[in-house]
Amino acid sequence: MRRSLTANRLSSTPGIAARLEKWGTALESTALVLLLGALMLLAVGQIVLRIFFSYGFIWADELVKLFVLWIALIASIAASRSNRHLRIDLLSHFVADKYARFPRIIVEAFAAIVCALLAWHSWRFVQLTIEFEDSILVDFPAWIAYSLLPLSFVLMSYRFALSCGSEVVRAVRPDEAAE
């Protein structure tokens, strides 16, 4: 049975990299749980306040939208970590694993490049929010809320590049893939 990509990465990385990945995984999971819990509390609280007290916080709806964005970004990072991201992969079902590796290399490299481009342009977007002094949630600097965009795309690009590199190594040295 084939081991997961994360297990392959952890076994092939030095001790400090494995610990960093372990801490990163824990941080991602914790952030997802906390954000989802806060999202649910805020949304239900806002509904209760509006229905029973005819009152609501003016900033709550915008914060709910930000929480949804942050959850989607962090979940995308987690999906790219565990190789469970959305993938349109018809070819690998019809060819042997050793031949399906080459399209996988191309797809992973393409995903890394696209995520890197998205990171660059989202960084430019954050710079514009700083330059124009945009604010959200009544009077909170927008660049702080949107700074997760470039960070998440950089992490996804990094993980896709790692995955591409491990596929290249397995294609070049098939004897190590069996270990």
Backbone hydrogen bonds in HBPLUS format (Angstrom, degrees):
<---DONOR---> <-ACCEPTOR-->    atom                        ^
c    i                          cat <-CA-CA->   ^        H-A-AA   ^      H-
h    n   atom  resd res      DA  || num        DHA   H-A  angle D-A-AA Bond
n    s   type  num  typ     dist DA aas  dist angle  dist       angle   num
A0008-ASN N   A0004-SER O   3.03 MM   4  6.38 152.4  2.11 147.3 155.4     1
A0009-ARG N   A0005-LEU O   2.90 MM   4  6.17 155.7  1.96 148.0 154.6     2
A0010-LEU N   A0006-THR O   2.84 MM   4  6.06 162.3  1.88 152.2 157.0     3
A0011-SER N   A0007-ALA O   3.02 MM   4  6.14 155.3  2.09 144.2 150.1     4
A0012-SER N   A0008-ASN O   3.14 MM   4  6.23 136.1  2.35 139.0 149.8     5
A0012-SER N   A0009-ARG O   3.21 MM   3  5.22 131.3  2.46  94.7 107.6     6
A0013-THR N   A0009-ARG O   3.05 MM   4  6.05 118.9  2.44 145.3 158.4     7
A0018-ALA N   A0014-PRO O   3.04 MM   4  6.28 156.4  2.09 156.7 164.1     8
A0019-ARG N   A0015-GLY O   3.01 MM   4  6.25 154.6  2.07 146.7 153.6     9
A0020-LEU N   A0016-ILE O   2.89 MM   4  6.11 156.4  1.95 146.4 153.1    10
A0021-GLU N   A0017-ALA O   2.92 MM   4  6.12 156.9  1.98 145.7 151.8    11
A0022-LYS N   A0018-ALA O   2.93 MM   4  6.11 150.7  2.01 142.2 150.6    12
A0023-TRP N   A0019-ARG O   2.88 MM   4  6.13 161.1  1.91 151.7 156.2    13
A0024-GLY N   A0020-LEU O   2.80 MM   4  5.97 153.5  1.87 145.2 153.6    14
A0025-THR N   A0021-GLU O   2.89 MM   4  6.05 154.7  1.95 144.7 150.9    15
A0026-ALA N   A0022-LYS O   3.04 MM   4  6.31 159.3  2.09 145.7 151.2    16
A0027-LEU N   A0023-TRP O   2.84 MM   4  6.04 155.7  1.90 147.7 154.9    17
A0028-GLU N   A0024-GLY O   2.87 MM   4  6.07 160.0  1.91 149.9 155.0    18
A0029-SER N   A0025-THR O   2.99 MM   4  6.19 168.1  2.01 152.0 155.1    19
A0030-THR N   A0026-ALA O   2.92 MM   4  6.03 161.4  1.96 147.8 153.4    20
A0031-ALA N   A0027-LEU O   2.89 MM   4  6.00 162.9  1.92 149.2 154.2    21
A0032-LEU N   A0028-GLU O   2.95 MM   4  6.16 157.1  2.00 149.4 155.6    22
A0033-VAL N   A0029-SER O   3.04 MM   4  6.26 161.8  2.07 149.5 153.9    23
A0034-LEU N   A0030-THR O   2.91 MM   4  6.10 170.5  1.92 156.8 159.6    24
A0035-LEU N   A0031-ALA O   2.88 MM   4  5.91 164.7  1.91 148.9 153.8    25
A0036-LEU N   A0032-LEU O   2.95 MM   4  5.97 160.7  1.99 145.1 151.0    26
A0037-GLY N   A0033-VAL O   2.93 MM   4  6.05 158.9  1.98 146.9 153.2    27
A0038-ALA N   A0034-LEU O   2.89 MM   4  6.05 161.5  1.92 148.7 154.0    28
A0039-LEU N   A0035-LEU O   2.81 MM   4  5.92 153.9  1.88 145.0 152.9    29
A0040-MET N   A0036-LEU O   2.99 MM   4  6.17 161.5  2.02 147.4 151.6    30
A0041-LEU N   A0037-GLY O   2.96 MM   4  6.18 166.9  1.97 151.8 155.5    31
A0042-LEU N   A0038-ALA O   2.87 MM   4  5.92 164.3  1.90 148.8 153.8    32
A0043-ALA N   A0039-LEU O   2.93 MM   4  6.00 166.0  1.95 149.8 154.2    33
A0044-VAL N   A0040-MET O   2.94 MM   4  5.96 169.7  1.95 151.8 155.3    34
A0045-GLY N   A0041-LEU O   2.82 MM   4  5.73 154.0  1.88 140.8 149.6    35
A0046-GLN N   A0042-LEU O   2.89 MM   4  5.95 153.5  1.96 143.7 150.6    36
A0047-ILE N   A0043-ALA O   3.05 MM   4  6.28 153.9  2.12 144.0 150.9    37
A0048-VAL N   A0044-VAL O   2.92 MM   4  6.17 166.1  1.94 155.2 158.5    38
A0049-LEU N   A0045-GLY O   2.89 MM   4  6.05 162.5  1.92 148.4 153.6    39
A0050-ARG N   A0046-GLN O   3.00 MM   4  6.14 155.9  2.06 144.0 150.3    40
A0051-ILE N   A0047-ILE O   2.92 MM   4  6.08 165.4  1.94 156.0 159.9    41
A0052-PHE N   A0048-VAL O   2.97 MM   4  5.82 163.4  2.00 150.5 155.0    42
A0053-PHE N   A0049-LEU O   3.04 MM   4  5.12 140.2  2.20 121.0 132.3    43
A0055-TYR N   A0049-LEU O   3.11 MM   6  5.33 171.4  2.12 123.7 125.5    44
A0060-ALA N   A0057-PHE O   3.29 MM   3  5.39 155.3  2.35 103.9 111.0    45
A0063-LEU N   A0059-TRP O   3.07 MM   4  6.27 151.2  2.15 149.0 157.8    46
A0064-VAL N   A0060-ALA O   2.90 MM   4  6.14 149.5  1.99 149.2 157.3    47
A0065-LYS N   A0061-ASP O   3.14 MM   4  6.44 155.3  2.20 142.8 148.7    48
A0066-LEU N   A0062-GLU O   3.02 MM   4  6.35 152.3  2.10 142.8 150.4    49
A0067-PHE N   A0063-LEU O   2.85 MM   4  6.11 156.1  1.91 148.2 154.7    50
A0068-VAL N   A0064-VAL O   2.98 MM   4  6.27 154.6  2.04 148.7 155.1    51
A0069-LEU N   A0065-LYS O   3.03 MM   4  6.32 157.7  2.08 146.1 152.0    52
A0070-TRP N   A0066-LEU O   2.85 MM   4  6.10 166.0  1.87 156.2 159.8    53
A0071-ILE N   A0067-PHE O   2.82 MM   4  5.96 160.4  1.86 150.4 155.9    54
A0072-ALA N   A0068-VAL O   2.97 MM   4  6.11 160.9  2.00 147.0 152.3    55
A0073-LEU N   A0069-LEU O   2.97 MM   4  6.23 157.6  2.02 150.6 156.8    56
A0074-ILE N   A0070-TRP O   2.89 MM   4  6.05 169.4  1.90 154.1 157.1    57
A0075-ALA N   A0071-ILE O   2.83 MM   4  5.85 157.0  1.88 147.7 154.9    58
A0076-SER N   A0072-ALA O   2.96 MM   4  6.05 142.8  2.10 136.2 146.2    59
A0077-ILE N   A0073-LEU O   3.00 MM   4  6.33 150.1  2.09 145.0 152.9    60
A0078-ALA N   A0074-ILE O   2.96 MM   4  6.24 159.5  2.00 146.9 152.4    61
A0079-ALA N   A0075-ALA O   2.82 MM   4  6.01 151.0  1.90 143.0 151.4    62
A0080-SER N   A0076-SER O   2.95 MM   4  6.14 153.9  2.02 144.6 151.0    63
A0081-ARG N   A0077-ILE O   2.98 MM   4  6.21 139.6  2.15 141.4 153.0    64
A0082-SER N   A0078-ALA O   3.11 MM   4  6.38 159.2  2.16 151.1 154.2    65
A0084-ARG N   A0079-ALA O   2.86 MM   5  4.82 158.3  1.91 147.1 149.4    66
A0093-HIS N   A0090-LEU O   3.28 MM   3  5.82 154.6  2.35 112.3 119.2    67
A0094-PHE N   A0091-LEU O   3.05 MM   3  5.60 157.0  2.11 117.0 123.7    68
A0099-TYR N   A0096-ALA O   3.04 MM   3  5.48 136.2  2.24 108.6 120.3    69
A0100-ALA N   A0096-ALA O   2.99 MM   4  6.24 143.6  2.12 150.8 162.2    70
A0104-ARG N   A0100-ALA O   3.29 MM   4  6.41 154.3  2.36 141.9 149.5    71
A0105-ILE N   A0101-ARG O   2.93 MM   4  6.23 145.5  2.05 146.9 156.0    72
A0106-ILE N   A0102-PHE O   3.19 MM   4  6.52 159.3  2.24 149.2 153.6    73
A0107-VAL N   A0103-PRO O   2.87 MM   4  6.12 162.0  1.90 152.6 157.7    74
A0108-GLU N   A0104-ARG O   2.85 MM   4  5.98 165.7  1.87 151.8 155.7    75
A0109-ALA N   A0105-ILE O   2.96 MM   4  6.06 159.2  2.00 146.7 152.7    76
A0110-PHE N   A0106-ILE O   2.89 MM   4  6.05 158.2  1.94 147.5 154.0    77
A0111-ALA N   A0107-VAL O   2.88 MM   4  6.09 160.1  1.92 149.8 155.2    78
A0112-ALA N   A0108-GLU O   2.93 MM   4  6.13 153.9  2.00 144.3 151.5    79
A0113-ILE N   A0109-ALA O   2.98 MM   4  6.23 156.7  2.04 148.2 154.2    80
A0114-VAL N   A0110-PHE O   2.88 MM   4  6.13 165.5  1.90 155.0 159.0    81
A0115-CYS N   A0111-ALA O   2.92 MM   4  6.03 164.3  1.95 148.7 153.3    82
A0116-ALA N   A0112-ALA O   2.95 MM   4  6.09 148.8  2.05 140.2 149.2    83
A0117-LEU N   A0113-ILE O   2.91 MM   4  6.20 155.6  1.97 150.1 156.6    84
A0118-LEU N   A0114-VAL O   2.89 MM   4  6.17 157.7  1.94 149.8 156.4    85
A0119-ALA N   A0115-CYS O   2.83 MM   4  6.02 147.5  1.94 141.8 151.1    86
A0120-TRP N   A0116-ALA O   2.96 MM   4  6.22 156.8  2.01 146.4 152.1    87
A0121-HIS N   A0117-LEU O   2.97 MM   4  6.25 167.5  1.99 154.2 156.7    88
A0122-SER N   A0118-LEU O   2.84 MM   4  5.87 150.5  1.93 143.1 151.7    89
A0123-TRP N   A0119-ALA O   2.91 MM   4  6.02 143.3  2.05 141.0 150.8    90
A0124-ARG N   A0120-TRP O   3.03 MM   4  6.38 149.3  2.12 142.4 150.9    91
A0125-PHE N   A0121-HIS O   2.96 MM   4  6.22 146.1  2.08 138.1 147.3    92
A0126-VAL N   A0122-SER O   2.95 MM   4  6.23 154.4  2.02 143.3 149.2    93
A0127-GLN N   A0123-TRP O   2.93 MM   4  6.23 155.6  1.99 147.2 154.1    94
A0128-LEU N   A0124-ARG O   2.98 MM   4  6.29 146.1  2.10 141.7 150.7    95
A0129-THR N   A0125-PHE O   2.99 MM   4  6.38 151.7  2.08 148.6 156.2    96
A0130-ILE N   A0126-VAL O   3.01 MM   4  6.33 144.5  2.14 145.0 155.0    97
A0131-GLU N   A0127-GLN O   2.87 MM   4  6.13 161.1  1.91 147.6 153.0    98
A0132-PHE N   A0128-LEU O   2.86 MM   4  6.00 163.6  1.88 154.3 157.6    99
A0134-ASP N   A0129-THR O   3.04 MM   5  5.15 151.9  2.12 141.8 149.8   100
A0133-GLU N   A0130-ILE O   3.19 MM   3  4.99 151.2  2.28  96.8 105.3   101
A0142-ALA N   A0134-ASP O   3.02 MM   8  5.45 177.5  2.02 127.8 128.6   102
A0136-ILE N   A0140-PHE O   2.70 MM   4  5.16 157.6  1.75 151.6 157.8   103
A0140-PHE N   A0136-ILE O   2.77 MM   4  5.16 159.3  1.81 161.6 165.6   104
A0139-ASP N   A0137-LEU O   2.94 MM   2  5.76 134.6  2.15 106.3  92.5   105
A0144-ILE N   A0141-PRO O   3.36 MM   3  5.96 143.9  2.50 110.6 118.1   106
A0146-TYR N   A0142-ALA O   2.98 MM   4  6.22 154.0  2.05 155.7 164.0   107
A0147-SER N   A0143-TRP O   2.98 MM   4  5.73 112.9  2.44 134.9 146.6   108
A0149-LEU N   A0146-TYR O   3.10 MM   3  5.73 154.8  2.17 115.3 121.7   109
A0152-SER N   A0148-LEU O   2.88 MM   4  5.87 161.8  1.92 149.7 154.3   110
A0153-PHE N   A0149-LEU O   3.14 MM   4  6.37 163.4  2.17 155.9 160.3   111
A0154-VAL N   A0150-PRO O   2.92 MM   4  6.05 150.0  2.01 147.2 155.4   112
A0155-LEU N   A0151-LEU O   3.02 MM   4  6.28 161.2  2.06 149.4 154.1   113
A0156-MET N   A0152-SER O   2.93 MM   4  6.17 158.5  1.98 147.5 153.6   114
A0157-SER N   A0153-PHE O   2.91 MM   4  5.97 157.3  1.96 140.5 147.0   115
A0158-TYR N   A0154-VAL O   2.90 MM   4  6.08 157.7  1.95 148.6 154.9   116
A0159-ARG N   A0155-LEU O   2.95 MM   4  6.19 159.4  1.99 148.3 153.5   117
A0160-PHE N   A0156-MET O   2.89 MM   4  6.12 157.7  1.94 151.2 157.3   118
A0161-ALA N   A0157-SER O   2.89 MM   4  6.05 153.2  1.96 146.1 153.9   119
A0162-LEU N   A0158-TYR O   2.89 MM   4  6.19 154.1  1.96 147.6 154.8   120
A0163-SER N   A0159-ARG O   2.93 MM   4  6.12 158.7  1.98 144.7 150.6   121
A0164-CYS N   A0160-PHE O   2.85 MM   4  6.04 155.0  1.91 145.4 152.4   122
A0165-GLY N   A0161-ALA O   2.86 MM   4  6.06 159.2  1.91 147.5 153.3   123
A0166-SER N   A0162-LEU O   2.88 MM   4  6.15 155.5  1.94 150.2 156.6   124
A0167-GLU N   A0163-SER O   3.00 MM   4  6.21 148.4  2.10 142.9 151.5   125
A0168-VAL N   A0164-CYS O   2.93 MM   4  6.21 152.0  2.01 148.5 156.5   126
A0169-VAL N   A0165-GLY O   2.95 MM   4  6.21 159.6  1.99 148.4 153.6   127
A0170-ARG N   A0166-SER O   2.97 MM   4  6.15 156.8  2.03 140.7 147.1   128
A0171-ALA N   A0167-GLU O   2.87 MM   4  6.07 142.6  2.01 140.8 151.4   129
A0172-VAL N   A0168-VAL O   2.88 MM   4  6.11 154.2  1.95 151.7 158.4   130
A0173-ARG N   A0169-VAL O   2.77 MM   4  5.81 164.3  1.80 153.2 158.3   131
A0176-GLU N   A0173-ARG O   3.19 MM   3  5.82 145.4  2.31 116.0 123.4   132
A0177-ALA N   A0174-PRO O   3.24 MM   3  5.16 132.1  2.48  93.3 105.8   133
A0179-GLU N   A0176-GLU O   3.26 MM   3  5.40 144.8  2.39 100.2 109.5   134
